[in-house]
Amino acid sequence: MLPRMETRGQPTRPGPESPATSEEWIIDVDARTFEKTILERSLSVPVVVDFWATWCGPCKTLGPELEKRARAGKGRFLLAKVDIDRNAELAQAFRVQSVPTVLAILQGRLIDGFQGAIPPAELDQFLDRIAPAGPPRTRHDALVERARAIAEDGQLEQAIGLLRELLRDAPEHLDARLSLVELLLDAKKAREARLVLEKATDATAAPERVKALRTRIEFAEAAGDVSQLEEHVRSAPGDLAARIELGKAYVAAKEHARGLDQLLEVVRRDSGELRDQAKKAMLEVFAILGLEDKVANEYRFKLSLELFS
């Protein structure tokens, strides 16, 4: 894996000094222009870097296919061409061992890549992964992705601040608002998360995501002290109501498997109202996690065994 790349600032197009072609979405770059042209542009659009050489036969096949898709995409991605014979230092920095080598950069990070000329169908699959077709991404969309990346790196407060600033400029941006709610919940700021969510102007555009966030907020607001609940359940294992509280507290702390385990235990032990409460809570957790989450699918199966066996 290549080292992570970072840059700051707003996306820019290559200036007059850049060796750009006349085509907006196909450019030539060298070591002098790489950082400014490619890393900064990657903040707003995926950049596909094609390392090639004039003597490379497969490059003559792959290059035109990439260029054709860049022209047709009209902004779906930026194609950056790097002649390795003229830019040996760039090839060395990216550990290019053979040509063609194609790398995808987004938000200043290497996200995908391949070596050699691949069939058109595989090339389309690669582009679908790194630059899904759809409406053009805006500067605000790029900032949301930037905030998520910053949060994943552990800079949660900085990411929250970036999204707050974005919403001051574009309060109607639903993805930014919902992403801020998610990060506030991660920061254990449930009350602020609720206030931000209440200001969503078009929640119907993402009903399932909004519903899941409301459930997360409810769990977080109702969560008791985990250590105290753990101690109580250890001393009184038959207190199923406490188990439900502990399960919800685990979920609020994003310990989903532990929370679902406690709720499932109530379903196993009770046959009345508490069983219904625990089942309802489990279904709510499944909605929070979504259809593709491994933990959710594991406990969906376990719950079905208890309900239908």
LODOBA-588645 format. One line per field, with one value per residue (C-alpha): y, x, z. Coordinates in Angstrom, 2 decimals, padded with zeros to 5 digits, always signed. Each point is the difference from the previous one (the first is absolute). Layout:
Y	(Y	...)
X	(X	...)
Z	(Z	...)
END
This chain:
Y	(+000.00	+003.43	+002.63	+002.23	+003.36	+003.20	+003.52	+003.09	+002.75	+000.33	-002.03	+001.83	-000.49	-000.02	+003.48	+001.16	-001.44	-003.51	-002.33	-000.57	-001.11	+001.94	-002.50	+000.96	-003.52	-001.38	+001.61	-000.71	+000.48	-000.10	+000.13	+003.79	+000.17	-003.27	+001.18	+003.17	-001.49	-003.53	-000.09	+003.18	-001.02	-003.30	+001.91	+000.49	-002.78	-003.45	+000.22	-002.93	+000.11	-001.90	-000.80	-000.80	+000.00	+000.58	-003.43	-001.88	-002.03	-000.60	+003.74	+000.67	-002.18	+001.16	+003.71	+000.68	-001.96	+002.15	+003.18	-000.99	-000.56	+003.25	+001.96	-001.78	+000.49	+003.81	+000.37	-003.44	-000.28	+001.79	-001.96	+000.95	-001.34	-000.58	-000.91	-002.02	+000.69	+003.72	-000.41	-002.77	+001.58	-000.23	-003.61	-000.80	+001.85	-002.08	-003.21	-000.55	-003.21	-000.47	+001.92	+000.66	+000.56	+001.76	+001.49	+001.71	+002.91	+001.58	+002.47	-000.11	-003.76	-002.98	-002.03	-002.57	-000.99	-002.69	-000.94	-001.02	+000.50	-001.44	-000.78	+002.81	-001.72	-000.18	+003.61	+001.04	-001.94	+001.79	+003.40	-000.92	-000.73	+003.21	+002.37	-001.28	+001.46	+002.48	+003.70	+002.09	+000.42	+003.51	+001.78	-000.62	-003.73	-000.06	+001.76	-002.60	-002.76	+001.96	+000.27	-003.74	-000.75	+002.34	-001.67	-003.45	+001.23	+000.82	+003.76	-000.05	+003.58	+001.37	-001.96	+001.28	+003.56	-000.43	-001.24	+002.81	+002.52	-001.69	+000.12	+003.70	+000.43	-002.67	-000.84	-002.05	-002.49	-003.17	-002.25	+002.55	+000.34	-003.74	-000.55	+002.65	-001.79	-003.24	+001.63	+001.78	-003.36	-001.46	+002.90	-000.85	+003.24	-001.43	+003.21	+001.99	-002.82	+000.20	+003.77	-000.30	-002.77	+001.99	+002.68	-002.39	+001.67	-003.07	-003.07	-001.90	-000.16	-002.57	-001.48	-003.15	+001.86	+002.62	-002.70	-001.82	+003.22	+000.77	-003.46	+000.51	+003.28	-001.63	-002.78	+002.51	+002.26	-002.93	-001.74	-000.56	-000.38	-003.15	-000.98	+000.34	-002.00	-002.71	-000.30	-000.16	-002.73	-002.01	+000.18	-000.49	-002.02	-000.58	+003.72	-000.04	+003.64	+000.91	-002.20	+001.99	+003.22	-001.43	-001.16	+003.45	+001.62	-002.25	+000.95	+003.70	-000.58	-001.70	-003.40	-001.48	-003.70	+000.24	+001.96	-002.43	-002.89	+001.43	+000.68	-003.49	-001.49	+001.75	-001.43	-003.46	+000.33	+001.85	-000.74	+003.19	+003.77	+000.10	-002.45	+002.36	+002.98	-001.80	-001.19	+003.55	+001.35	-002.60	+000.93	+003.64	-000.86	-001.93	+003.14	+002.07	-002.39	-000.61	-003.04	-000.74	+000.15	-003.34	+000.39	+000.90	-002.98	-002.36	+001.09	+000.10	-003.71	-000.65	+001.93	-001.93	-003.27	+001.13	+001.26	-002.83	-003.08)
X	(+000.00	+001.27	+000.27	-002.98	+000.11	-001.48	-000.51	-001.89	-001.82	-002.71	+000.01	+001.74	+000.47	+003.50	+001.27	+001.68	+003.29	-001.45	+000.60	-003.75	-001.59	-002.86	-002.46	-001.30	-000.18	+003.22	+003.25	+003.73	+001.84	+003.57	+001.70	-000.17	-003.77	-001.12	-000.87	-001.81	-001.77	-000.82	-000.19	-002.06	-002.27	-000.60	-001.83	-002.93	+000.24	+001.65	+003.32	+001.18	+003.78	+001.26	+003.74	+001.04	+002.95	+000.39	+001.66	-002.76	-002.29	-002.81	+000.01	-001.06	-003.07	-000.94	+000.73	-002.60	-002.63	+000.61	-000.06	-003.26	-001.67	+001.39	-001.47	-003.35	-000.11	+000.26	+001.15	-000.71	+003.77	+003.20	+002.55	+003.61	+002.68	+003.55	+002.76	+002.38	+003.02	-000.39	-001.10	+002.10	-000.23	-003.80	+000.10	+002.44	-002.10	-003.04	+002.01	-000.93	+001.70	-001.62	-002.13	-002.76	-000.76	-003.24	-000.71	-003.14	+000.30	-002.88	+000.14	+003.79	+000.07	+000.82	-003.23	+000.48	+002.18	+001.16	+002.93	-000.06	-002.58	-003.34	-003.07	-002.55	-002.55	+002.49	+001.00	-003.65	-000.31	+003.07	-001.44	-003.37	+001.77	+001.98	-002.37	-003.60	-002.16	-002.62	-000.56	+003.19	+001.59	-000.02	+002.58	-002.25	-000.14	+003.79	+000.14	-002.34	+002.33	+002.93	-001.69	-000.67	+003.62	+001.21	-002.35	+001.28	+003.51	-001.13	-000.41	-003.66	-000.34	+001.74	-002.40	-002.99	+001.26	+000.42	-003.59	-001.37	+001.76	-001.37	-003.56	+000.30	+000.67	-002.45	-002.54	-002.09	+002.82	-001.59	+003.06	+002.06	-002.72	-000.44	+003.76	+000.29	-002.68	+001.96	+003.24	-001.71	-001.34	+003.49	+001.16	-002.73	-001.89	-003.49	-001.85	+001.90	-000.55	-003.77	-000.01	+001.96	-002.28	-003.14	+001.17	+000.11	-002.12	-000.51	+000.25	-002.22	+002.96	+001.71	-002.78	+001.80	+003.16	-002.00	-002.01	+003.19	+001.52	-003.10	+000.24	+003.69	-000.83	-002.72	+002.37	+002.72	-002.33	-001.39	+003.33	+001.00	+003.49	+001.44	+002.25	-002.81	-002.39	+002.63	+000.51	-003.75	-000.54	+002.88	-001.53	-003.59	+000.13	-003.74	-000.82	-000.97	-001.06	+003.55	+001.32	-002.05	+001.45	+003.50	-000.57	-001.14	+002.92	+002.42	-001.65	+000.24	+003.73	+000.19	+000.68	-002.73	+000.78	+000.09	-003.23	-001.79	+001.25	-001.63	-003.27	-000.02	+000.46	-003.21	-001.83	+001.20	-000.95	-003.31	-003.32	-001.89	+000.36	+003.76	+000.49	-001.96	+002.05	+003.27	-001.15	-001.08	+003.36	+001.85	-002.00	+000.86	+003.69	-000.25	-001.45	+002.88	+002.62	-001.62	-000.50	+003.64	+001.47	+001.51	-000.90	-003.59	-000.34	+001.47	-002.52	-002.88	+000.62	+000.29	-003.21	-001.89	+001.11	-001.43	-003.24	-000.78	+001.57)
Z	(+000.00	-000.89	+002.73	+000.56	-001.75	+001.44	-001.27	+001.01	-001.80	-002.60	-003.23	-002.82	-003.68	-001.44	-000.72	-003.17	+001.15	+000.25	-002.94	-000.45	-003.22	-001.55	+001.45	+003.40	+001.46	-001.49	+001.11	-000.03	+003.28	+001.24	+003.40	+000.03	-000.48	+001.57	+003.50	-001.02	-002.97	+001.15	+003.77	+000.22	-002.87	+001.80	+002.73	-002.36	-002.59	-000.28	-001.83	-002.12	-000.47	-003.04	+000.15	-003.59	-002.39	-003.72	-000.47	+001.88	-002.26	+002.53	+000.78	-003.58	+000.62	+003.47	-000.41	-002.71	+001.95	+003.08	-002.06	-001.70	+003.37	+001.42	-002.92	+000.28	+003.78	-000.29	+003.59	+001.40	+000.53	-000.97	-002.03	+000.74	-002.35	+001.31	-002.45	+002.18	-002.22	+000.61	+003.63	+001.49	+003.46	-000.03	-001.15	+002.80	+002.60	-000.95	-000.23	-003.63	-001.08	-003.40	-002.45	-000.42	+003.68	+000.86	+003.44	+001.31	+002.46	+001.91	+002.87	-000.23	+000.54	-002.14	-000.13	-002.78	-002.94	-002.41	-002.25	-003.65	-002.73	+001.09	-002.13	-000.48	+002.25	+002.87	-000.60	+000.28	+003.27	+001.35	-000.92	+001.50	+003.29	+000.19	-001.82	+000.08	-002.73	+001.18	+000.57	+000.00	+003.41	+001.38	+002.11	+003.01	-000.78	-000.03	+003.37	+001.52	-001.19	+001.37	+003.40	+000.09	-000.86	+002.74	+002.51	-000.97	+000.79	+003.54	-000.45	+000.97	+001.25	-003.09	-002.22	+001.98	-000.39	-003.76	-000.37	+002.18	-002.22	-003.11	+001.34	+000.73	-003.70	-001.24	+002.74	-002.44	-000.74	+001.41	-000.16	+001.92	+002.63	+000.48	+000.04	+002.72	+002.02	-000.28	+001.13	+002.90	+001.17	-000.28	+002.18	+002.56	-000.69	-000.40	+000.88	-002.64	-002.48	+000.53	-000.51	-003.24	-001.29	+000.78	-002.44	-002.96	-002.68	-002.21	+002.21	-002.46	-002.39	+002.27	+002.17	+001.11	+000.99	+001.90	+001.77	+001.00	+001.35	+002.05	+001.52	+000.77	+001.71	+002.10	+001.05	+000.85	+002.02	+001.97	+000.57	+003.60	+001.38	-001.60	+002.92	+002.52	-002.18	-000.52	+003.74	+000.62	-002.62	+001.45	+003.47	-001.20	-003.25	+000.13	-000.26	-003.67	-000.04	+001.02	-002.79	-002.50	+001.39	-000.18	-003.58	-001.04	+001.83	-001.88	-003.30	+000.88	+000.56	-003.44	+001.58	-002.14	+000.40	+003.80	+000.00	-002.28	+002.10	+003.12	-001.83	-001.51	+003.48	+001.10	-003.03	+001.02	+003.68	-000.11	-001.66	+000.77	-000.21	+000.54	-002.87	-002.25	+001.17	-000.65	-003.42	-000.93	+001.13	-002.07	-003.10	+000.62	+000.23	-003.27	-001.62	+001.38	-001.38	-003.39	-002.18	-000.78	+003.50	+001.06	+003.68	-000.84	-002.35	+002.58	+002.62	-002.48	-000.47	+003.74	+000.69	-002.69	+001.60	+003.35	-001.47	-002.37	+001.59)
END
